[in-house]
Amino acid sequence: MTATQLQIGPHTVTPPVVLAPMAGITNAPFRTLCREFSGGKGLFVSEMITTRALVERDAKTMRLIHFDGSEKPRSIQLYGVDPVTVGKAVRMIVDEDLADHIDLNFGCPVPKVTRKGGGSALPYKRNLLRSILREAVTGAGSLPVTMKMRKGIDDDHITYLDAGRIAVEEGVTAIALHGRTAAQHYGGTADWDAIARLKESVPEIPVLGNGDIWSADDALRMMRETGCDGVVVGRGCLGRPWLFGDLVAAFEGGGAPARPTLREVAAVMRRHAELLAEWLEDEERGVIDFRKHVAWYTKGFSVGSEMRKRLAITSSLAELDALLAELDLDQEWPAGADGPRGRTSGRNRVVLPDGWLDDPYDCAGVSADAELDTSGG
């Protein structure tokens, strides 16, 4: 397939591939790995940043918005429930030149967020959604504002078509749709037909598809089947930052890259841990933060449960080196390493504020407590 491109305001993204924001995952070190494998091609978005924490200059948040000098464009994803606070955060980003692109998260399905009316619950309140988008777009000036959302709360409360139309009317530059409801969480199968319907509904702006992209072939197939303008990759790259190299090759018509051996995977693991240590300016903290990635990197390989446990309690680079050296590093890429990874659970019920579903236009009832540091999309 010949290379295509995605236009996000003044930014041309070639190929049209975006790294989904994932809390605790898509920090600067992980983005560095993904960019290295892609040759700098694509768009790599920060972890989700809570607008209240940004405005209050929370120390952890200020670290999370740090971009490496090679990151162009710099993309920040914001999460907020209060239009005024969102507006302040966006203006802060503009005034202090903190980013080149702002994405807004309306996809988080986590109960502690939806029970406060945030995340994927928020688009149900059409007027509140409009107010947040209006504040963000107005405050952003020349910076492009995009948004990421889900189909809706559940199958009885679908919001994505209304939300898409509101986004266009308020000047949003592009929309990413995760083809699941909040009730599905990460379970079941993503509804790619919904992505196609959204693209038909809002032809004025780019639509990006998200959900169940586990390989470069999946990305190409999603674009063919839905007509979407680009893809957003989340869980598929967990423990596989080289997936972005695969995606670039696929979009540019190259052959499928060779699957890495365990030796090559181990080298990436070591570099990932080292980058985290440098970023956190503390080797022990960096290696401890890396632990969550071990199971993803070693999925399908003959490593053994005991070794995985040992790798997941390391606290120094030397200790990590010693354990990696014990592995059978000549193992070829296993068939079991492809396919779904990360969270796959579903939920039957979405926790919402009392009376949330009574009126889709009433904005009352959203609490500032909904602005929590959490993941989602």
C-alpha positions in Angstrom: 0.0 0.0 0.0 1.4 3.4 -0.9 2.1 5.9 2.0 -0.8 8.1 3.0 -0.8 11.0 5.3 -3.0 12.6 7.9 -3.4 16.3 8.4 -3.7 17.6 12.0 -4.0 21.3 11.6 -0.6 22.4 10.2 1.0 19.1 11.0 1.3 16.4 8.4 1.5 12.9 9.9 3.0 10.3 7.6 2.0 7.5 7.8 -1.3 8.2 9.5 -0.5 6.3 12.6 -0.9 7.6 16.2 0.3 6.2 19.5 -2.7 6.2 21.9 -2.1 7.9 25.3 -1.9 5.3 28.0 -1.3 6.3 31.6 1.9 5.0 33.1 2.9 3.7 29.6 3.3 6.4 27.0 5.8 8.5 28.9 8.9 10.1 27.2 11.0 6.8 27.3 8.3 4.7 25.7 7.6 7.3 23.1 11.4 7.5 22.4 11.4 3.7 21.7 8.4 3.9 19.4 9.8 6.8 17.5 13.2 5.1 17.0 11.5 2.0 15.5 9.3 4.2 13.2 12.2 6.3 12.1 10.5 9.4 13.6 7.4 8.9 11.5 3.9 9.0 13.0 2.4 10.9 15.9 3.2 10.0 19.5 0.9 11.5 22.2 1.8 12.0 25.9 0.2 10.3 28.8 -3.2 11.7 29.8 -2.7 15.0 31.7 -5.4 16.1 34.1 -6.2 19.8 33.5 -6.6 20.7 37.1 -3.1 19.2 37.9 -1.6 21.0 35.0 -3.0 24.4 36.1 -1.9 23.8 39.6 1.6 22.9 38.3 1.7 19.5 40.1 5.3 18.3 40.1 4.5 14.9 38.7 2.3 16.4 36.0 5.1 18.9 35.0 7.4 15.9 34.5 4.9 14.1 32.3 4.6 17.0 29.9 8.3 17.1 29.2 9.1 16.3 25.6 12.4 15.2 24.1 13.9 17.7 21.7 13.4 15.3 18.8 9.6 15.0 19.4 7.9 17.0 16.6 5.1 17.7 16.9 4.7 17.7 20.6 1.3 16.2 21.5 -0.4 16.5 24.8 -3.6 14.7 25.8 -5.8 16.6 28.3 -8.5 15.3 30.5 -11.0 17.6 32.2 -14.6 18.1 33.2 -14.8 21.8 33.9 -14.8 24.1 30.9 -13.1 26.9 32.8 -10.3 24.7 34.0 -9.8 23.1 30.5 -9.6 26.6 29.1 -7.0 27.7 31.6 -4.9 24.5 30.9 -5.1 25.1 27.1 -4.1 28.7 27.4 -1.2 27.7 29.7 0.1 25.3 27.1 -0.1 28.0 24.4 1.4 30.8 26.5 4.3 28.7 27.7 4.8 26.8 24.4 4.4 23.4 26.0 3.0 21.6 23.0 2.1 21.8 19.3 -1.1 19.8 19.4 -3.8 19.2 22.1 -6.0 16.1 22.3 -9.0 15.9 24.6 -9.9 12.6 26.3 -13.6 11.6 26.4 -12.9 7.9 26.3 -11.9 6.8 29.8 -14.2 4.0 31.0 -12.7 3.6 34.5 -15.5 3.6 37.2 -13.9 6.1 39.5 -14.1 8.6 36.6 -17.5 7.8 35.1 -19.1 7.8 38.5 -18.2 11.5 38.7 -19.4 12.2 35.1 -16.0 12.2 33.5 -14.4 10.3 30.7 -16.7 8.3 28.5 -19.7 9.4 30.5 -19.2 13.0 29.6 -20.3 13.1 25.9 -23.8 12.1 27.0 -24.1 15.7 28.4 -24.1 17.4 25.0 -24.0 21.0 26.3 -21.2 20.2 28.7 -19.2 18.6 25.9 -19.8 21.6 23.7 -18.7 24.0 26.4 -15.5 22.1 27.0 -14.7 22.0 23.3 -15.5 25.6 22.8 -13.2 26.7 25.6 -10.4 24.4 24.4 -10.6 25.5 20.7 -10.9 29.2 21.6 -7.9 29.0 24.1 -5.8 27.0 21.7 -5.6 29.7 19.0 -3.5 28.3 16.2 -2.8 25.0 17.9 -5.0 22.1 16.6 -7.4 20.5 19.0 -8.5 16.9 18.5 -10.6 14.6 20.6 -10.8 10.9 21.4 -14.0 9.2 22.5 -16.0 6.0 22.7 -19.3 5.0 21.0 -21.2 5.9 24.2 -22.0 4.7 27.7 -23.7 1.5 26.6 -25.8 0.2 23.7 -28.8 2.1 25.0 -26.9 5.4 25.3 -24.9 5.9 22.1 -23.4 9.3 21.8 -20.6 9.3 19.2 -22.5 10.7 16.2 -23.9 13.6 18.2 -20.5 14.2 19.7 -18.9 14.1 16.3 -21.3 16.7 15.0 -20.7 19.0 18.0 -17.0 18.6 17.5 -17.2 19.8 13.9 -19.3 22.7 14.9 -16.9 23.8 17.6 -13.8 23.7 15.4 -12.2 20.4 16.5 -9.5 19.4 13.9 -9.9 15.6 14.0 -11.7 12.8 16.0 -10.5 9.4 17.1 -13.2 6.8 17.9 -12.6 3.7 20.0 -15.2 1.3 18.7 -16.4 0.2 22.1 -18.8 1.6 24.7 -17.8 2.3 28.2 -19.8 -0.7 29.3 -17.5 -2.9 27.1 -14.4 -1.5 28.8 -11.7 -3.5 26.8 -13.8 -6.6 26.3 -15.5 -8.0 23.3 -14.7 -6.9 19.8 -14.3 -3.3 18.6 -17.1 -2.1 16.3 -15.3 -0.9 13.2 -18.7 -0.3 11.5 -19.2 2.6 14.0 -15.9 4.1 12.8 -17.2 4.0 9.2 -20.5 5.6 10.2 -18.7 8.4 12.0 -16.5 9.0 9.0 -19.7 9.3 6.8 -21.3 11.6 9.4 -18.4 14.1 9.7 -16.7 14.2 6.3 -15.4 17.7 7.1 -12.5 16.5 9.3 -10.3 13.5 9.7 -11.6 10.5 11.6 -9.2 8.0 13.2 -10.1 4.5 14.1 -9.1 2.8 17.4 -9.6 -0.7 18.7 -8.2 -4.2 18.0 -5.2 -3.1 16.0 -2.8 -5.8 16.9 -0.7 -5.8 13.7 0.2 -3.6 10.7 -2.2 -5.8 8.7 -5.0 -4.9 11.1 -4.3 -1.2 10.6 -4.5 -1.4 6.8 -7.6 -3.5 7.0 -9.3 -1.0 9.3 -8.6 1.8 6.9 -9.9 -0.2 3.9 -13.0 -1.3 5.7 -14.0 1.9 7.4 -12.6 4.6 5.1 -11.0 6.3 8.2 -8.1 8.7 7.7 -5.7 7.1 10.2 -5.4 4.7 13.1 -4.7 5.0 16.8 -2.7 2.1 18.3 -2.9 1.4 22.0 -2.6 -2.0 23.6 -1.2 -3.6 20.5 2.2 -2.0 21.1 2.5 -3.0 24.7 5.9 -4.8 24.9 6.2 -4.3 21.1 7.4 -0.7 20.4 8.7 -2.1 17.1 5.1 -2.3 15.9 5.5 1.2 14.7 8.3 0.1 12.4 6.0 -2.6 11.1 3.3 0.1 10.5 5.6 2.4 8.6 6.8 -0.5 6.4 3.2 -1.6 5.7 2.0 1.9 4.8 5.0 2.5 2.6 4.6 -0.8 0.7 7.6 -2.5 2.1 7.8 -6.1 3.1 7.0 -7.4 6.6 9.9 -6.9 8.9 11.5 -10.0 10.4 10.1 -10.9 13.8 12.6 -10.3 16.6 14.3 -13.1 18.4 14.3 -13.1 22.2 17.9 -11.7 22.1 16.6 -8.7 20.2 13.6 -8.3 22.5 15.9 -8.5 25.6 18.0 -5.7 24.1 14.9 -3.5 23.8 13.8 -4.4 27.3 17.3 -3.3 28.6 17.1 0.0 26.7 13.6 0.7 27.9 14.6 0.2 31.5 17.7 2.4 31.0 15.6 5.2 29.4 13.2 5.1 32.4 16.1 5.3 34.8 17.5 8.3 33.0 14.1 10.0 32.7 13.3 9.5 36.4 16.9 10.4 37.4 16.9 7.3 39.6 18.0 3.8 38.5 16.0 1.9 41.1 12.8 3.9 40.4 13.3 3.4 36.6 13.8 -0.3 36.8 10.8 -0.7 39.2 8.7 1.3 36.8 9.8 -1.0 34.0 8.5 -4.1 35.8 5.0 -3.7 34.5 6.3 -4.2 31.0 8.0 -7.6 31.6 5.0 -9.8 30.9 4.2 -8.0 27.7 7.7 -8.2 26.3 8.1 -11.9 27.2 4.6 -13.0 26.1 4.7 -16.3 24.2 8.4 -17.0 24.8 9.6 -20.0 26.8 10.7 -18.0 29.8 8.9 -19.7 32.6 6.7 -18.3 35.4 9.5 -18.3 37.9 11.8 -16.3 35.7 9.0 -13.9 34.9 8.5 -13.4 38.6 12.2 -12.7 39.1 12.3 -10.3 36.2 9.3 -8.5 37.7 11.0 -7.8 41.0 14.3 -6.4 39.7 15.5 -3.1 41.1 18.8 -2.4 39.2 20.0 -2.5 35.7 22.8 -5.0 36.7 20.2 -7.3 38.2 18.1 -7.0 35.0 21.2 -7.7 32.9 22.0 -10.9 34.9 18.5 -12.3 34.6 18.2 -11.5 30.9 21.5 -13.3 30.3 20.0 -16.5 31.8 17.3 -16.7 29.1 17.5 -18.9 26.0 18.1 -15.8 23.9 18.2 -17.6 20.6 14.4 -18.3 20.7 12.6 -17.2 17.5 9.5 -15.1 17.7 6.7 -17.3 18.9 3.2 -17.5 17.3 1.7 -17.0 20.7 3.2 -13.5 21.0 0.9 -12.0 18.4 -2.7 -11.0 18.9 -4.4 -9.3 21.9 -2.5 -8.0 24.8 -3.1 -5.8 27.8 -6.5 -5.5 29.4 -9.3 -7.5 27.8 -11.9 -7.3 30.5 -15.5 -6.1 30.0 -18.1 -4.6 32.3 -21.8 -5.0 32.2 -22.6 -1.8 34.1 -21.2 1.7 34.0 -21.1 3.5 37.3 -22.6 7.0 36.8 -23.7 9.9 39.0 -27.3 9.7 40.3 -29.7 10.8 37.7 -27.0 11.2 35.0 -29.1 9.7 32.3 -32.2 11.7 33.1 -31.4 14.6 30.8 -28.7 14.5 28.1 -28.5 18.3 28.0 -28.5 19.3 31.7 -24.9 20.0 32.7 -25.4 19.8 36.5 -23.8 17.2 38.6 -20.3 17.1 37.3 -17.8 17.3 40.1 -14.2 18.5 40.1 -13.4 15.2 41.8 -13.8 13.6 38.3 -10.4 15.1 37.5 -8.3 12.2 38.6 -5.0 10.8 37.3 -6.1 7.7 35.5 -5.9 5.9 32.2 -8.3 5.5 29.4 -9.7 5.5 26.0 
